[in-house]
Amino acid sequence: MIPQKIQALFEFIDFLDDNKSEYIEKYIPLCDELNELDKRRNELDPDGNYKDRRSYDNIQKQIKEKFAPIKENIYKPITGKMRELGIWAGDDVFTSIWNNNISEISYFKRNFSEEDTIQIFQYKQKYLDFRAETNNDFHCLSFVFQSLDEILKELFNFFKDTSKNEFDSFETKIVEVEDFDEMVKRIKDNRRKNIKYSIPSEAFFGTKQIVTSTKTPGIKNEIIMGDKIEVGNISNNTGQISVGKGNKTKVNGNDELAAKSFRWQKRDTIISIVLGIIGIIIAYLSMGK
């Protein structure tokens, strides 16, 4: 029998599927208009020329007006539905999507029936179709879809008959850069692309860490900072988690949740740094106008 929390995820997938046609026909074209306005805005120098300032302010007004229905009719209903179903607890960085569901998913992977697999495959295809056919964060759902992809991939990857990455067509791609200047340049060049940048952080802290950047609203970049964490295959016996270079923490393989929780605790401790780095990127890009 499929547990309640997984049924809630399936109900949310139904919600997305029910609204998919409207999103594609009405709001993706609106997002395209916002992308074009954003491109025009970024070509201006509002702090250096009065005409550019007037054009910039006019474009800002258009962006605000066009974004309002997206926030009202996509962001609010989607996040509201997640809260209603108990998928998300309301936190700003959406880590509760993982924390609220991983325990039940881990249990289900050890206690499913053949009848359950039919429903699992149906909902997996429905979600993959939605993400591939929309392939858009609507300028406000980057964190939401990344978090949903992660928890649903944890479930659906267990129930698959292929070695192929079924999330590849819409999953964030990782590009390695050498330093901060290269990262900023690439961010400017790829403003509307779903790309994550990996950069060694010795320049900031003198230790091996990872700084990554992905598309979010506004400057369309999310900054995540922390040690590079590698999780090995956790069997039913024993496994280990490697945190950073040369550091190993062993866990009991039967406690898959403990292994996953360790990774999320690490993420939660660095969230304040995330916000600070976002501010640095915004300031840096503003200086480049």
Salt bridges, closest charged atoms under 4 A:
GLU11 OE2 - LYS81 NZ 3.78
ASP14 OD1 - LYS126 NZ 2.72
ASP17 OD1 - LYS20 NZ 3.72
GLU33 OE1 - LYS66 NZ 2.66
ASP38 OD1 - ARG41 NH2 2.54
ASP38 OD2 - ARG192 NH1 3.21
ASP38 OD2 - LYS220 NZ 2.96
ASP47 OD1 - ARG53 NH2 3.02
ASP57 OD1 - ARG53 NH1 3.15
GLU72 OE1 - LYS76 NZ 3.14
GLU84 OE2 - LYS81 NZ 3.47
GLU133 OE1 - LYS20 NZ 3.02
ASP137 OD2 - LYS215 NZ 4.00
ASP149 OD2 - ARG131 NH2 2.81
GLU150 OE2 - ARG263 NH1 2.97
GLU154 OE2 - LYS109 NZ 3.23
GLU154 OE1 - LYS260 NZ 3.65
GLU166 OE1 - LYS124 NZ 3.05
GLU171 OE2 - LYS153 NZ 2.65
GLU182 OE2 - ARG186 NE 3.35
ASP189 OD2 - LYS185 NZ 3.02
GLU202 OE2 - LYS208 NZ 3.14
ASP227 OD2 - LYS266 NZ 3.43
GLU230 OE2 - LYS228 NZ 3.87
GLU256 OE2 - LYS109 NZ 3.53
